[in-house]
Amino acid sequence: MPRVRRCRQPGCHVMVKLPDHYCAKHYAHEAEYLASRQKWTRSGDQATTHKYNTVTRYRTYDKQEQYQFYRGKQWQSLRQLVLDRDHYVCQYCGRPNSNTVDHIRPVEAFPDDKDNIKNLATICRKCHYKKTKFEQKYYGCGQGNTLTGAKPIDSINELALIMRRSLLWNDGNA
């Protein structure tokens, strides 16, 4: 018996033989689907990743310097020290098993504080996403933005309170 799967067209329940993805009625979508899969397959290769990191993502000298810092041994040891200090608990919401270490003051706005352990805190993915959105608005960090020169916020509790009050925090996910 040949191996089969359902047609990928939404609402179509016709079974098709492998390696096809669409039935005869929707076969026109097959080439488009294969092209999109090939695009994603190529994106994982080392040359594409290197080109993205060196040309697209890190165009400026500052971004290249940040990239090299995060790849170095100094960052790895700082990161592990902070995770051990904070016991893998998010310092913003208290969620356990958080593996991300974040700068309280963003590196883009305050490059001198990038290796200061007092400027580092453990943070969960959800809080990190929301904090990044807050930093983009408040400090003007991120690609395409210009720095605002805003007064730095050094307290995690103050940052968490501001983020809780903002609409970004109360979007129904927290």
GROMACS elastic network, one bead per residue, 0.5 to 0.9 nm:
[ bonds ]
;  ai    aj funct       b0    kb
    2    17     6  0.67113   500
    2    18     6  0.77580   500
    3    16     6  0.85678   500
    3    17     6  0.59923   500
    3    18     6  0.58836   500
    3    19     6  0.86775   500
    4    15     6  0.61148   500
    4    16     6  0.53612   500
    4    18     6  0.54340   500
    4    19     6  0.83362   500
    4    20     6  0.87727   500
    5     8     6  0.86802   500
    5    14     6  0.83900   500
    5    15     6  0.53801   500
    5    16     6  0.55074   500
    5    17     6  0.65454   500
    5    18     6  0.68474   500
    5    19     6  0.89672   500
    5    20     6  0.85074   500
    5    21     6  0.75291   500
    6     9     6  0.85558   500
    6    12     6  0.77085   500
    6    13     6  0.57843   500
    6    14     6  0.57370   500
    6    16     6  0.60029   500
    6    17     6  0.87662   500
    6    21     6  0.75341   500
    6    22     6  0.76834   500
    6    23     6  0.82153   500
    7    10     6  0.80200   500
    7    11     6  0.88418   500
    7    12     6  0.60969   500
    7    13     6  0.61686   500
    7    14     6  0.56894   500
    7    15     6  0.59883   500
    7    16     6  0.61763   500
    7    20     6  0.84674   500
    7    21     6  0.57338   500
    7    23     6  0.55180   500
    7    26     6  0.80715   500
    8    11     6  0.85886   500
    8    12     6  0.73596   500
    8    13     6  0.85202   500
    8    21     6  0.59317   500
    8    22     6  0.56680   500
    8    23     6  0.82892   500
    8    26     6  0.87480   500
    9    12     6  0.55122   500
    9    13     6  0.82717   500
    9    21     6  0.87284   500
    9    22     6  0.67862   500
    9    23     6  0.84252   500
    9    26     6  0.69504   500
    9    29     6  0.84088   500
   10    13     6  0.83326   500
   12    15     6  0.88828   500
   12    23     6  0.85846   500
   12    26     6  0.89215   500
   14    22     6  0.85665   500
   14    23     6  0.65306   500
   15    22     6  0.85489   500
   15    23     6  0.71237   500
   16    19     6  0.84234   500
   16    20     6  0.65036   500
   16    21     6  0.69234   500
   16    22     6  0.66088   500
   16    23     6  0.56081   500
   16    24     6  0.84462   500
   17    20     6  0.60241   500
   17    21     6  0.80970   500
   17    23     6  0.86506   500
   18    21     6  0.71820   500
   20    23     6  0.77107   500
   20    27     6  0.86426   500
   20    30     6  0.76100   500
   21    27     6  0.80831   500
   21    29     6  0.88475   500
   21    30     6  0.65123   500
   21    33     6  0.83296   500
   21    34     6  0.89546   500
   22    25     6  0.78262   500
   22    26     6  0.56674   500
   22    27     6  0.51625   500
   22    28     6  0.82466   500
   22    29     6  0.71862   500
   22    30     6  0.61580   500
   23    26     6  0.54291   500
   23    27     6  0.56202   500
   24    27     6  0.50357   500
   24    28     6  0.83279   500
   25    28     6  0.79339   500
   26    29     6  0.60745   500
   26    30     6  0.77564   500
   27    30     6  0.53345   500
   27    31     6  0.81945   500
   28    31     6  0.69088   500
   28    32     6  0.79820   500
   29    32     6  0.53778   500
   29    33     6  0.61939   500
   29    34     6  0.87437   500
   30    33     6  0.51726   500
   30    34     6  0.61962   500
   30    35     6  0.86404   500
   31    34     6  0.51673   500
   31    35     6  0.61495   500
   31    36     6  0.86994   500
   32    35     6  0.51729   500
   32    36     6  0.63354   500
   32    37     6  0.87409   500
   33    36     6  0.52194   500
   33    37     6  0.62708   500
   33    38     6  0.86588   500
   34    37     6  0.50558   500
   34    38     6  0.61075   500
   34    39     6  0.86303   500
   35    38     6  0.50787   500
   35    39     6  0.62489   500
   35    40     6  0.88557   500
   36    39     6  0.51026   500
   36    40     6  0.65259   500
   36    41     6  0.87071   500
   37    40     6  0.52557   500
   37    41     6  0.61352   500
   37    42     6  0.87179   500
   38    42     6  0.61945   500
   38    43     6  0.86532   500
   39    42     6  0.53654   500
   39    43     6  0.64248   500
   40    43     6  0.50876   500
   40    44     6  0.71426   500
   41    44     6  0.59963   500
   41    45     6  0.77981   500
   42    45     6  0.57515   500
   42    48     6  0.73874   500
   43    46     6  0.83753   500
   43    47     6  0.88907   500
   43    48     6  0.59502   500
   43    49     6  0.69297   500
   44    47     6  0.86509   500
   44    48     6  0.70389   500
   44    49     6  0.67583   500
   45    48     6  0.56135   500
   45    49     6  0.63665   500
   45    50     6  0.87360   500
   46    49     6  0.51115   500
   46    50     6  0.60090   500
   46    51     6  0.85253   500
   47    50     6  0.50879   500
   47    51     6  0.60925   500
   47    52     6  0.85545   500
   48    51     6  0.51120   500
   48    52     6  0.61169   500
   48    53     6  0.86150   500
   49    52     6  0.50907   500
   49    53     6  0.61471   500
   49    54     6  0.85610   500
   50    53     6  0.51571   500
   50    54     6  0.59781   500
   50    55     6  0.81219   500
   51    54     6  0.52819   500
   51    55     6  0.54748   500
   51    56     6  0.70389   500
   51    57     6  0.87814   500
   52    55     6  0.55544   500
   52    57     6  0.58437   500
   52    58     6  0.80022   500
   53    56     6  0.60983   500
   53    57     6  0.50592   500
   53    58     6  0.57604   500
   53    59     6  0.84983   500
   53    64     6  0.85495   500
   53    67     6  0.82751   500
   54    57     6  0.65129   500
   54    58     6  0.53944   500
   54    59     6  0.67623   500
   54    64     6  0.73077   500
   55    58     6  0.59875   500
   55    59     6  0.55228   500
   56    59     6  0.59632   500
   57    60     6  0.88068   500
   57    63     6  0.78820   500
   57    64     6  0.88320   500
   57   143     6  0.87279   500
   58    61     6  0.75954   500
   58    62     6  0.80414   500
   58    64     6  0.52906   500
   58    65     6  0.87804   500
   58    66     6  0.86876   500
   58    67     6  0.75375   500
   59    62     6  0.84898   500
   59    63     6  0.66865   500
   59    64     6  0.71361   500
   60    63     6  0.53618   500
   60    64     6  0.63762   500
   60    65     6  0.87369   500
   61    64     6  0.50839   500
   61    65     6  0.61652   500
   61    66     6  0.86803   500
   62    65     6  0.50837   500
   62    66     6  0.62588   500
   62    67     6  0.86749   500
   62   108     6  0.81422   500
   62   111     6  0.89028   500
   63    66     6  0.50196   500
   63    67     6  0.61520   500
   63    68     6  0.86609   500
   63   108     6  0.83890   500
   64    67     6  0.50624   500
   64    68     6  0.62590   500
   64    69     6  0.86426   500
   65    68     6  0.51894   500
   65    69     6  0.62066   500
   65    70     6  0.88175   500
   66    69     6  0.50411   500
   66    70     6  0.63312   500
   66    71     6  0.87310   500
   66   107     6  0.80575   500
   66   108     6  0.85441   500
   66   111     6  0.88010   500
   66   114     6  0.88419   500
   67    70     6  0.53455   500
   67    71     6  0.64046   500
   67    72     6  0.88697   500
   68    71     6  0.51393   500
   68    72     6  0.62822   500
   69    72     6  0.52661   500
   69    73     6  0.83081   500
   69    74     6  0.75351   500
   69    75     6  0.64662   500
   69   114     6  0.87874   500
   70    73     6  0.82760   500
   70    74     6  0.82209   500
   70    75     6  0.55992   500
   70    76     6  0.75832   500
   71    74     6  0.86227   500
   71    75     6  0.71485   500
   71    76     6  0.77653   500
   72    75     6  0.57035   500
   72    76     6  0.66260   500
   73    76     6  0.50158   500
   73    77     6  0.61831   500
   73    78     6  0.85349   500
   74    77     6  0.53685   500
   74    78     6  0.61485   500
   74    79     6  0.84949   500
   74   115     6  0.80542   500
   75    78     6  0.50228   500
   75    79     6  0.58413   500
   75    80     6  0.84926   500
   75   115     6  0.74934   500
   76    79     6  0.51318   500
   76    80     6  0.62582   500
   76    81     6  0.86823   500
   77    80     6  0.51935   500
   77    81     6  0.61860   500
   77    82     6  0.87086   500
   78    81     6  0.50994   500
   78    82     6  0.62500   500
   78    83     6  0.86735   500
   78   115     6  0.76211   500
   78   116     6  0.87108   500
   78   117     6  0.68304   500
   78   120     6  0.85806   500
   79    82     6  0.52554   500
   79    83     6  0.62307   500
   79    84     6  0.86511   500
   79   100     6  0.83826   500
   79   101     6  0.61214   500
   79   102     6  0.88360   500
   79   117     6  0.87693   500
   79   120     6  0.81839   500
   79   121     6  0.89508   500
   79   122     6  0.87185   500
   80    83     6  0.50821   500
   80    84     6  0.61118   500
   80    85     6  0.84596   500
   80   101     6  0.87209   500
   81    84     6  0.52045   500
   81    85     6  0.60250   500
   81    86     6  0.86095   500
   81   117     6  0.84097   500
   82    86     6  0.60107   500
   82    87     6  0.82506   500
   82    88     6  0.84671   500
   82   101     6  0.71796   500
   82   117     6  0.72676   500
   82   120     6  0.68369   500
   82   121     6  0.64498   500
   82   122     6  0.67078   500
   83    86     6  0.52539   500
   83    87     6  0.57683   500
   83    88     6  0.51551   500
   83    89     6  0.79903   500
   83    98     6  0.84237   500
   83    99     6  0.71884   500
   83   100     6  0.81265   500
   83   101     6  0.71442   500
   83   121     6  0.78995   500
   83   122     6  0.60949   500
   84    88     6  0.66688   500
   85    88     6  0.80240   500
   85   122     6  0.89242   500
   86    89     6  0.58292   500
   86    90     6  0.77558   500
   86    91     6  0.75067   500
   86   121     6  0.74284   500
   86   122     6  0.63852   500
   87    90     6  0.88054   500
   87    96     6  0.82457   500
   87    97     6  0.82745   500
   87    98     6  0.88466   500
   87   122     6  0.85415   500
   88    91     6  0.89764   500
   88    95     6  0.86291   500
   88    96     6  0.61212   500
   88    97     6  0.51589   500
   88    98     6  0.50749   500
   88    99     6  0.62144   500
   88   100     6  0.85142   500
   88   122     6  0.65287   500
   88   123     6  0.83062   500
   89    92     6  0.88302   500
   89    93     6  0.85030   500
   89    94     6  0.57135   500
   89    95     6  0.56333   500
   89    97     6  0.59340   500
   89    98     6  0.55504   500
   89    99     6  0.83072   500
   89   122     6  0.64589   500
   89   123     6  0.72106   500
   89   124     6  0.78913   500
   90    93     6  0.57880   500
   90    95     6  0.51444   500
   90    96     6  0.63610   500
   90    97     6  0.78692   500
   90    98     6  0.57469   500
   90    99     6  0.85308   500
   90   100     6  0.85323   500
   90   121     6  0.78351   500
   90   122     6  0.51829   500
   90   124     6  0.53606   500
   90   127     6  0.81798   500
   91    94     6  0.56952   500
   91    95     6  0.80165   500
   91   121     6  0.65160   500
   91   122     6  0.58645   500
   91   123     6  0.59391   500
   91   124     6  0.84031   500
   91   156     6  0.71334   500
   91   157     6  0.83660   500
   91   160     6  0.87167   500
   92    95     6  0.82368   500
   92   121     6  0.88564   500
   92   122     6  0.83668   500
   92   123     6  0.66380   500
   92   124     6  0.82170   500
   92   127     6  0.69576   500
   92   156     6  0.66718   500
   92   157     6  0.70991   500
   92   159     6  0.80406   500
   92   160     6  0.54891   500
   92   161     6  0.88653   500
   93   123     6  0.82335   500
   93   124     6  0.81661   500
   93   127     6  0.74491   500
   93   160     6  0.76893   500
   94   123     6  0.87273   500
   94   124     6  0.87314   500
   95    98     6  0.67788   500
   95   123     6  0.83757   500
   95   124     6  0.68560   500
   96   124     6  0.82417   500
   97   124     6  0.80108   500
   98   101     6  0.85167   500
   98   122     6  0.67395   500
   98   123     6  0.60113   500
   98   125     6  0.75133   500
   99   122     6  0.69770   500
   99   123     6  0.71692   500
   99   124     6  0.67892   500
   99   125     6  0.83334   500
  100   121     6  0.84457   500
  100   122     6  0.57441   500
  100   123     6  0.54061   500
  100   124     6  0.61155   500
  100   125     6  0.70219   500
  100   128     6  0.80537   500
  101   120     6  0.65387   500
  101   121     6  0.55722   500
  101   123     6  0.58881   500
  101   124     6  0.84603   500
  101   128     6  0.89996   500
  102   105     6  0.87379   500
  102   106     6  0.82747   500
  102   119     6  0.83039   500
  102   120     6  0.55993   500
  102   121     6  0.55014   500
  102   122     6  0.62563   500
  102   123     6  0.64463   500
  102   128     6  0.74861   500
  103   106     6  0.55014   500
  103   107     6  0.68518   500
  103   113     6  0.83660   500
  103   114     6  0.71776   500
  103   116     6  0.89781   500
  103   117     6  0.89437   500
  103   118     6  0.89849   500
  103   119     6  0.55142   500
  103   121     6  0.64625   500
  103   122     6  0.88993   500
  104   107     6  0.87846   500
  104   118     6  0.85666   500
  104   119     6  0.52389   500
  104   120     6  0.57980   500
  104   121     6  0.67024   500
  104   153     6  0.77228   500
  104   154     6  0.65062   500
  104   155     6  0.78811   500
  104   156     6  0.70946   500
  104   159     6  0.85277   500
  105   108     6  0.86823   500
  105   109     6  0.74206   500
  105   110     6  0.64900   500
  105   113     6  0.74434   500
  105   114     6  0.84504   500
  105   119     6  0.64059   500
  105   120     6  0.83135   500
  105   135     6  0.88782   500
  105   152     6  0.66476   500
  105   153     6  0.69059   500
  105   154     6  0.67123   500
  106   109     6  0.55777   500
  106   110     6  0.60467   500
  106   111     6  0.77751   500
  106   113     6  0.83794   500
  106   114     6  0.80195   500
  106   119     6  0.89312   500
  106   132     6  0.88599   500
  106   135     6  0.74492   500
  106   139     6  0.82724   500
  106   141     6  0.77777   500
  107   112     6  0.76381   500
  107   113     6  0.67813   500
  107   114     6  0.55463   500
  108   111     6  0.58698   500
  108   141     6  0.63682   500
  108   142     6  0.80138   500
  108   147     6  0.84802   500
  109   139     6  0.69394   500
  109   140     6  0.81783   500
  109   141     6  0.68690   500
  109   147     6  0.67669   500
  109   148     6  0.88354   500
  109   149     6  0.77955   500
  110   113     6  0.58601   500
  110   114     6  0.74086   500
  110   152     6  0.87557   500
  111   114     6  0.55942   500
  111   115     6  0.88246   500
  112   115     6  0.75182   500
  112   116     6  0.81756   500
  113   116     6  0.51772   500
  113   117     6  0.85227   500
  113   118     6  0.87705   500
  113   119     6  0.65939   500
  114   117     6  0.83467   500
  114   119     6  0.74356   500
  114   120     6  0.84020   500
  115   118     6  0.88551   500
  115   119     6  0.78830   500
  115   120     6  0.84540   500
  116   119     6  0.53988   500
  116   120     6  0.70973   500
  117   120     6  0.52911   500
  117   121     6  0.82937   500
  118   121     6  0.79213   500
  119   154     6  0.76588   500
  121   156     6  0.82580   500
  123   126     6  0.83055   500
  123   127     6  0.63726   500
  123   128     6  0.60489   500
  124   127     6  0.54681   500
  124   128     6  0.60019   500
  124   129     6  0.86635   500
  125   129     6  0.61280   500
  125   130     6  0.86569   500
  126   129     6  0.53242   500
  126   130     6  0.64526   500
  126   131     6  0.86539   500
  126   173     6  0.85811   500
  126   174     6  0.81154   500
  127   130     6  0.50763   500
  127   131     6  0.58754   500
  127   132     6  0.84047   500
  127   160     6  0.89470   500
  127   169     6  0.83979   500
  127   174     6  0.88041   500
  128   131     6  0.50156   500
  128   132     6  0.60013   500
  128   133     6  0.86000   500
  129   132     6  0.52025   500
  129   133     6  0.64085   500
  129   134     6  0.87665   500
  130   133     6  0.51049   500
  130   134     6  0.62284   500
  130   135     6  0.86686   500
  130   163     6  0.76116   500
  130   168     6  0.63721   500
  130   169     6  0.64725   500
  131   135     6  0.60961   500
  131   136     6  0.85827   500
  131   159     6  0.84297   500
  131   160     6  0.86351   500
  131   163     6  0.72009   500
  131   168     6  0.87896   500
  131   169     6  0.87460   500
  132   135     6  0.50384   500
  132   136     6  0.62113   500
  132   137     6  0.87967   500
  132   141     6  0.83937   500
  132   142     6  0.86290   500
  133   136     6  0.51455   500
  133   137     6  0.65506   500
  133   138     6  0.87115   500
  133   168     6  0.75086   500
  134   137     6  0.52857   500
  134   138     6  0.59485   500
  134   139     6  0.80806   500
  134   163     6  0.71235   500
  134   166     6  0.85267   500
  134   168     6  0.74240   500
  135   138     6  0.50287   500
  135   139     6  0.51740   500
  135   140     6  0.65162   500
  135   141     6  0.60712   500
  135   142     6  0.83729   500
  136   139     6  0.58024   500
  136   142     6  0.59657   500
  136   145     6  0.74925   500
  136   147     6  0.87780   500
  137   140     6  0.54685   500
  137   141     6  0.75540   500
  137   145     6  0.89754   500
  137   148     6  0.88183   500
  138   141     6  0.80895   500
  138   147     6  0.88151   500
  138   148     6  0.72733   500
  138   149     6  0.89590   500
  138   150     6  0.67849   500
  139   146     6  0.83703   500
  139   147     6  0.57105   500
  139   148     6  0.53047   500
  139   149     6  0.65153   500
  139   150     6  0.56918   500
  139   151     6  0.83745   500
  139   152     6  0.83145   500
  140   145     6  0.54358   500
  140   146     6  0.52588   500
  140   148     6  0.53316   500
  140   149     6  0.81093   500
  140   150     6  0.85672   500
  141   144     6  0.84422   500
  141   145     6  0.59565   500
  141   146     6  0.67388   500
  141   147     6  0.59889   500
  141   148     6  0.84239   500
  142   145     6  0.56406   500
  142   146     6  0.80390   500
  142   147     6  0.88277   500
  143   146     6  0.84419   500
  145   148     6  0.89379   500
  147   150     6  0.80665   500
  149   152     6  0.85385   500
  150   153     6  0.89711   500
  153   156     6  0.80662   500
  153   158     6  0.73749   500
  153   159     6  0.67680   500
  154   157     6  0.89627   500
  154   158     6  0.78871   500
  154   159     6  0.78545   500
  155   158     6  0.51834   500
  155   159     6  0.62358   500
  155   160     6  0.86087   500
  156   159     6  0.50337   500
  156   160     6  0.60264   500
  156   161     6  0.85036   500
  157   160     6  0.50917   500
  157   161     6  0.61070   500
  157   162     6  0.86204   500
  158   161     6  0.50948   500
  158   162     6  0.61862   500
  158   163     6  0.85687   500
  159   162     6  0.51492   500
  159   163     6  0.60748   500
  159   164     6  0.85205   500
  160   163     6  0.50873   500
  160   164     6  0.60407   500
  160   165     6  0.86425   500
  161   164     6  0.51167   500
  161   165     6  0.63204   500
  161   166     6  0.87158   500
  162   165     6  0.52340   500
  162   166     6  0.62471   500
  162   169     6  0.88670   500
  163   166     6  0.50991   500
  163   167     6  0.79293   500
  163   168     6  0.69441   500
  163   169     6  0.54830   500
  163   170     6  0.85121   500
  164   167     6  0.77629   500
  164   168     6  0.78330   500
  164   170     6  0.65536   500
  165   168     6  0.83026   500
  165   169     6  0.68736   500
  165   170     6  0.73581   500
  166   169     6  0.56333   500
  166   170     6  0.67529   500
  167   170     6  0.50955   500
  167   171     6  0.62657   500
  168   171     6  0.58144   500
  169   172     6  0.80288   500
  169   173     6  0.79586   500
  169   174     6  0.67277   500
  170   173     6  0.71441   500
  170   174     6  0.64956   500
  171   174     6  0.70936   500
